[in-house]
Amino acid sequence: MAEPTADDERTFEELIAELEQVTEVLAAGEVGIEAAADLYERAQRLHTLASERLARVQERVERLSRG
């Protein structure tokens, strides 16, 4: 899993796929508490990146719709 950065070039779909992977690992409950905390932080960063990416696309679609 690549470390998310502010200038992440992955697509929205790639970010969501990784977020789902991290969530599955956390849900399995088979990692230690420190690893779980690291994964939780990673999930938060992925969620933020995906949310920002989605917001930009929504703005773009709204602009296009207005003409």
TAGI-V904384 format. One record per pair of residues at least 24 apart in sequence whose C-alpha atoms are under 7 Angstrom apart, sorted by the first residue. I is the first residue (numbers start at 1). J is the second residue. D is the distance in Angstrom with one decimal. If there is no record, write none. Layout:
I | J | D
I | J | D
This chain:
4 | 45 | 6.8
4 | 46 | 6.5
12 | 50 | 5.6
12 | 53 | 6.4
15 | 46 | 6.2
15 | 50 | 6.0
16 | 50 | 6.8
19 | 43 | 5.7
19 | 46 | 6.1
